């Protein structure tokens, strides 16, 4: 298993553990708060774009970067 696969699996596990602690009302409130913030910061987005923006926030792709190799290349 590569480091990237490990970090993706770990993030997914951590996210599930965090969500599991929340009740249904808390999840709904967090979603509404996030969507309202997106609308406030990006008033030009359509409702579909706001929804896609939110979905992209909760499904973040993890990418490991080897800074030493990047700097020495």
N, C-alpha and C positions, 0 to 999 in steps of 0.2 A: 504494500500500500504506500503510495507516495505521500509526501507531506501535505500537499494540497487536498488530496482525498481525505486525509485525517482531519484537517482543519474544517473542511466542509461537514464531515460527519459530526465532529465535536460541536460546531456551531448549531447544527440541527438538533442535536441532543440537548444542548443548553437551552435553546429556544423552547423546545417541548417542555422541559422541566420548568421553565419560567412561566409559560402559559398555563401549565397544569395547576399552578398555585393560584391563578386568578379565577374568580367566579365569572359566570355568564355576564352579569351586569358590569363587572370591571373590564372585561374584554370589549363589550359594546361601547363603554365610555372611552376607552383608550382609542378605539377605532374612530369614533366620532371626533375626538379631540384632534387626532392626527389629520383627518380629512379636513376639518375646519382650518387647521394651521396651513395645510397645503393650499386651500382656497384663498386664504388671506395673503400668503406669500406669492402665489401665482394666479392672480385674478383672471388672466387671459385663457386659462385652461378650461376645456369643456368638461362636463361631468364624467364622460368616459375617460378623458385624459387624467383627471384627478384620481379616478379609480385605478387606472394603470400605474400611475405614480405611486400610489399607496401600496399596491401589490409588489412593485419593484423594491420598495423600501423594506418590506418584510421578508423578501426572498433575495437577500444580498449574496452575490457570488464572492467567495473568498479567493484571493490570489496571493500566494506567497512570493515575496521578492527577495532575492539574495542580493543585498546591498553591496557586499564586498565584490562579487562578480560584476555587478552592474557598474560600479565605480572603476574597477580595474580594466574594463573592456574599452 
